[in-house]
Amino acid sequence: MQSRYTFGGDEHLFVECSDEMSLDAFFKSLSMAKGVRDSAIRGVTEICPANASFQIKFDPDIIRPDDILKEVKAIEGAAEKAEPILKTRIVEIPVFYNDPWTHETLMRFRERHQDPGGTDLDYAARINDFPSVNDFVTAHSGSPWFVSMVGFVAGLPFMYQMVERQRQIEVPKYLRPRTDTPRLTVGHGGCFGCIYSVRGAGGYQMFGITPMPIFDPTQTTSYLRDFMVFFRPGDIVKFKPIDREGYDQAVEDVDKGVFTPPIREVTFDLRAFQKDIAGTNASLEGMLNGH
Amino acid sequence: MAIKVLHHGLSTTVQDLGRPGYFHLGIPIGGAMDRLAMRAANMLVGNDEGAAGLEAVFMGPKLEFVRDALVAVTGADMPAKVDGAVQPGWTAFPVKAGQTLSFDFLKSGARIYIAVSGGINVPEALGSRSTYPIGALGGFKGRAIAIGDELPLGAAPSGVAGTTVPQALRRAPGNPAELRVLPGLYWDRLTDEAKESFFADAWKVAPEADRMGYRFRGGRKLSFVDRTQPFGAGSDPSNIVDSCYPYGSIQVPGGTEPIILHRDAVSGGGYFMLGTVISADMDLIGQLQPHTPAHFIKVTMEEALLARAERTKLLAVIRQSLS
């Protein structure tokens, strides 16, 4: 996998590890971004990892573009040789699928959708060859996801499901973007899942909602007191379907400051995963459940 | 409390020089769209160049001062008035406690920068006072100012009324505006024909132009080199696997309307980008009104760095002229 280097004006170096999405490309971009951070190249002001690429913002008054290019290229070799092992955490995120709020929103923007006759869940289930919405939800919540990028707007995670490529859920975005999306909507576009961290415009299909805030600029949510953004690239997410009662309870717990998302520290080995996807995912889920 | 907001204008926000360091979490740098104008306004009233001021777009606010202060308004040509008396632009003038600062109509440009001695002293959020409304972060309660707000001021430094930035040093875009672009990123997705037409065509600023991005219309539709879309990229030829977006990068969804991302940029997404407006010209974009004709000028990295050095020099000359 040979990276492609290109400049975004005189202040950004953009590195595309692969033009297609894969866990290998994601690991390489994460590893190179970490390598750049660790090497503390002078003049670097921001390092932004993305799904299969990353971007460095630099101050050309401190380091010339040609020089930063040389330094980053030198890191690529080491990143490729690095063991694809990631110390990270797995988080369980409750999701109320087919909830009334995203349902109301998707009905409001039906004329912008590929299939105005059904819901986003109906559509996604059908075009991904699931016999029913229930089967689709089982697949969506059955295997974990990697947070492969945090961004678009504050704290929004892009997630890539940890399954074989032929099992990846793929859906197009809305024909025209909506002007409204409920905060904490669980969505999907292309091969990426997401959670809308704030209310606003959006083009992803909407499947449900989580009661768990993931961005809190006031830092009053109990688990966001240290930092206002919950997700980090490399986090592993497992969705847990909940019903209305579970949703209401969780919202109440968040308000009372007693909601604690289940989180476990884990070590993820990409090679072991690729040898045994089902086994690795089962063992991740086991750790989440305290086994 | 030192300034009462009698009217907020169209959209007036507290801004400084931005909040670097959080783009990897989707929180953009923000800050004044026209950095040079913001810095100059602060210099004029004796503030640190990075002090927080107000950025008002198309229409000025109406502010009642509760404390004596020195004020300077830079950027767009929109005459300031103190109790109705017109004040010169790019020049420090005094406002006494009880007086009202208001504005005449916009004559040219798009955004004014109002610096007040002492700076707008809202609390810092992640190291900056800039307003990021989408994230309800920073500025005055995370939003644009509104009627009835009371803005706090910091301790006033010593500035001198009448201090002015010479006319020749006030930078503004031409008409048509010329924005210099370094091709790159996903430039090679375009056909040779599109690579040429993008720079040859006359564009106009579209009504959808704000702190997140500026949209342009009027040029020919861009065509893409045929390919099988990579896995995860989406089906439209203008789609890519979602990546980061540089500040100033130009995306063209569907090949039709270029969008230049600005200070409050979304940090990433799934549209190809053909290149990036050079750092020296980012300030100019903040002064473009909708319907302004614009041309994109192709430059090399060497030319981009030269332009950057010229802008740095201009700032140094302004600094020197005021010291």
Chai-1 contact restraints between the chains, C-beta under 6 A:
chainA,res_idxA,chainB,res_idxB,connection_type,confidence,min_distance_angstrom,max_distance_angstrom,comment,restraint_id
A,T6,B,G184,contact,1.0,0.0,6.0,A-B,restraint_1
A,T6,B,L185,contact,1.0,0.0,6.0,A-B,restraint_2
A,F7,B,G184,contact,1.0,0.0,6.0,A-B,restraint_3
A,G8,B,L185,contact,1.0,0.0,6.0,A-B,restraint_4
A,G8,B,P246,contact,1.0,0.0,6.0,A-B,restraint_5
A,G8,B,S249,contact,1.0,0.0,6.0,A-B,restraint_6
A,G8,B,T276,contact,1.0,0.0,6.0,A-B,restraint_7
A,G9,B,L182,contact,1.0,0.0,6.0,A-B,restraint_8
A,G9,B,G248,contact,1.0,0.0,6.0,A-B,restraint_9
A,G9,B,T276,contact,1.0,0.0,6.0,A-B,restraint_10
A,G9,B,I278,contact,1.0,0.0,6.0,A-B,restraint_11
A,D10,B,I278,contact,1.0,0.0,6.0,A-B,restraint_12
A,D10,B,S279,contact,1.0,0.0,6.0,A-B,restraint_13
A,D10,B,A304,contact,1.0,0.0,6.0,A-B,restraint_14
A,D10,B,L305,contact,1.0,0.0,6.0,A-B,restraint_15
A,D10,B,R308,contact,1.0,0.0,6.0,A-B,restraint_16
A,E11,B,S279,contact,1.0,0.0,6.0,A-B,restraint_17
A,H12,B,P246,contact,1.0,0.0,6.0,A-B,restraint_18
A,F14,B,L185,contact,1.0,0.0,6.0,A-B,restraint_19
A,D19,B,P230,contact,1.0,0.0,6.0,A-B,restraint_20
A,E20,B,P230,contact,1.0,0.0,6.0,A-B,restraint_21
A,E20,B,F231,contact,1.0,0.0,6.0,A-B,restraint_22
A,E20,B,G232,contact,1.0,0.0,6.0,A-B,restraint_23
A,M21,B,F231,contact,1.0,0.0,6.0,A-B,restraint_24
A,M21,B,G232,contact,1.0,0.0,6.0,A-B,restraint_25
A,M21,B,V241,contact,1.0,0.0,6.0,A-B,restraint_26
A,T45,B,P20,contact,1.0,0.0,6.0,A-B,restraint_27
A,E46,B,F23,contact,1.0,0.0,6.0,A-B,restraint_28
A,C48,B,F23,contact,1.0,0.0,6.0,A-B,restraint_29
A,C48,B,H24,contact,1.0,0.0,6.0,A-B,restraint_30
A,C48,B,C244,contact,1.0,0.0,6.0,A-B,restraint_31
A,A50,B,S243,contact,1.0,0.0,6.0,A-B,restraint_32
A,A50,B,C244,contact,1.0,0.0,6.0,A-B,restraint_33
A,A50,B,G268,contact,1.0,0.0,6.0,A-B,restraint_34
A,N51,B,V241,contact,1.0,0.0,6.0,A-B,restraint_35
A,N51,B,D242,contact,1.0,0.0,6.0,A-B,restraint_36
A,A52,B,V241,contact,1.0,0.0,6.0,A-B,restraint_37
A,S53,B,S243,contact,1.0,0.0,6.0,A-B,restraint_38
A,Q55,B,C244,contact,1.0,0.0,6.0,A-B,restraint_39
A,P65,B,M301,contact,1.0,0.0,6.0,A-B,restraint_40
A,V150,B,L25,contact,1.0,0.0,6.0,A-B,restraint_41
A,V150,B,G26,contact,1.0,0.0,6.0,A-B,restraint_42
A,G151,B,G26,contact,1.0,0.0,6.0,A-B,restraint_43
A,G151,B,S267,contact,1.0,0.0,6.0,A-B,restraint_44
A,G151,B,G268,contact,1.0,0.0,6.0,A-B,restraint_45
A,F152,B,G26,contact,1.0,0.0,6.0,A-B,restraint_46
A,F152,B,V266,contact,1.0,0.0,6.0,A-B,restraint_47
A,F152,B,G268,contact,1.0,0.0,6.0,A-B,restraint_48
A,F152,B,G269,contact,1.0,0.0,6.0,A-B,restraint_49
A,V153,B,G26,contact,1.0,0.0,6.0,A-B,restraint_50
A,V153,B,I134,contact,1.0,0.0,6.0,A-B,restraint_51
A,A154,B,G26,contact,1.0,0.0,6.0,A-B,restraint_52
A,A154,B,I27,contact,1.0,0.0,6.0,A-B,restraint_53
A,A154,B,G135,contact,1.0,0.0,6.0,A-B,restraint_54
A,G155,B,L25,contact,1.0,0.0,6.0,A-B,restraint_55
A,G155,B,G26,contact,1.0,0.0,6.0,A-B,restraint_56
A,L156,B,G26,contact,1.0,0.0,6.0,A-B,restraint_57
A,G190,B,G232,contact,1.0,0.0,6.0,A-B,restraint_58
A,G190,B,G234,contact,1.0,0.0,6.0,A-B,restraint_59
A,C191,B,G232,contact,1.0,0.0,6.0,A-B,restraint_60
A,P217,B,G135,contact,1.0,0.0,6.0,A-B,restraint_61
A,P217,B,A136,contact,1.0,0.0,6.0,A-B,restraint_62
A,P217,B,L137,contact,1.0,0.0,6.0,A-B,restraint_63
A,V229,B,L25,contact,1.0,0.0,6.0,A-B,restraint_64
